[in-house]
Amino acid sequence: MIDSSTSLLQQQTHDVIRLAMGSPAHDAIPAALLRQVVGEVLERVGSAAYDYGPTEGEQSLRDALAALLNRDRSTALPDNEFLITSGGMQGLDLTCKLFVEAGDVVAVESPTYTNGLATITSYEGDLLEVPVDRDGMVVEQLAEVVARNRRPPRLIYTIPTFQNPSGTTLSLDRRMLLIDLAAQWGSVILEDDPYRLLRFEGRDVPTIQSLARGRARVVTVGTFSKVIAPGLRVGWVTGEPEIVRRMIDAKQGVDTCTNVPLQLAVAEYLCEGLLDDHLQIVRPCYRSRKYGLQEALSAHLGDMGATWTDPDGGFFLWVSLPGVDTLELFEVALRAGVAFIPGSAFSASAGFRDALRLCFASTGVDRLHEGVRRLRRAIADLCGDTRPHSPKS
Ligand SMILES: Cc1ncc(COP(=O)(O)O)c(C=O)c1O
């Protein structure tokens, strides 16, 4: 659904306010600086920049990434506990390649990231859906769901920080409980963490991996897609040495190495301190866009019983629209000039028909308001004026 939305959106010739895709705004991509660092680094490294590189990643990027991750750690990240990947998706794929065999149970949040679900099902994992509330996955229910299922999960897939699509963050208590349960069942936790650096308010919650400290096996997937640019296709995985070694072997058979010139460019970007500067700019911008979108929702959908989440970072709001079929709404809204992703795209069982995901990060506040105004018009077109309106709870 997300990928088909990209091509559908590209075909539109009328003005469409794009609240669908989870990518940084074009105006938030540091294109001029990237052009400069790419030029500088490629000139300096010369033809070696176009050779095959080490599967675990270019040394300059490994050093720069370790320095970035070490800021959050009490001990330095050992060299054998991470590898560079071709985006976050490759980290998800390699983890499933290692840990999911046909029929293995994989616990997932519901709703969750569509392409994460696609990766798990491509390895024929059996999905076990666990609900999400304002504090992320309802881990207390995970134990009940597993008891009913009578088979513990081999893998637990979670997006604990500014979740896609709900924007929620897994609380510290639930992180600890999740680790306990994974340790008890011998499950691996797949911590998919692309939005962590995009906190614009509230207090940091430590990664599950740092909290687990060897009590449970945790693979953490990161990416530069959301903080620099998705087209770079540069990400990383951290995990225990045995897992990382097996991932490097597996990656060799997939793409040999991640694109070398772009790894060098990202390394240069980090070494020059440009990521820090960039984050200082985008975080307040995304914060004001989140509030802008929430105000627009109050103004235009507040009388319809609509509710929405309140994330402390990341890109997304999850909106519930009782009584509205958002899959049917999608085409009507596209004609009205606004795009979103229907809720059912984020569920293995096609649930959430009355919910949708909006990305606030890639659109200015005025256009966000106009987008929600168009959404309201589309709802009126779809449902007519006979639909009962209830006050916002
Ligand atoms: C939760 C989550 N995981 C992984 C990814 C994939 O990241 P990348 O584009 O670096 O492959 C995304 C991108 O939307 C995401 O939202």
PDBQT file of the ligand as one rigid body, heavy atoms in Angstrom, charges set to zero:
ROOT
HETATM    1  C1  LIG A 401       9.749   1.842  11.226  1.00  0.00    +0.000 C 
HETATM    2  C2  LIG A 401      10.577   1.853   9.986  1.00  0.00    +0.000 A 
HETATM    3  N1  LIG A 401      11.522   0.932   9.827  1.00  0.00    +0.000 NA
HETATM    4  C3  LIG A 401      12.308   0.906   8.746  1.00  0.00    +0.000 A 
HETATM    5  C4  LIG A 401      12.143   1.829   7.736  1.00  0.00    +0.000 A 
HETATM    6  C5  LIG A 401      12.989   1.699   6.505  1.00  0.00    +0.000 C 
HETATM    7  O1  LIG A 401      14.070   2.568   6.524  1.00  0.00    +0.000 OA
HETATM    8  P1  LIG A 401      14.971   2.750   5.238  1.00  0.00    +0.000 P 
HETATM    9  O2  LIG A 401      14.264   3.687   4.321  1.00  0.00    +0.000 OA
HETATM   10  O3  LIG A 401      16.258   3.265   5.739  1.00  0.00    +0.000 OA
HETATM   11  O4  LIG A 401      15.136   1.391   4.612  1.00  0.00    +0.000 OA
HETATM   12  C6  LIG A 401      11.160   2.804   7.850  1.00  0.00    +0.000 A 
HETATM   13  C7  LIG A 401      10.921   3.754   6.765  1.00  0.00    +0.000 C 
HETATM   14  O5  LIG A 401       9.825   4.245   6.589  1.00  0.00    +0.000 OA
HETATM   15  C8  LIG A 401      10.359   2.825   9.009  1.00  0.00    +0.000 A 
HETATM   16  O6  LIG A 401       9.412   3.743   9.205  1.00  0.00    +0.000 OA
ENDROOT
TORSDOF 0
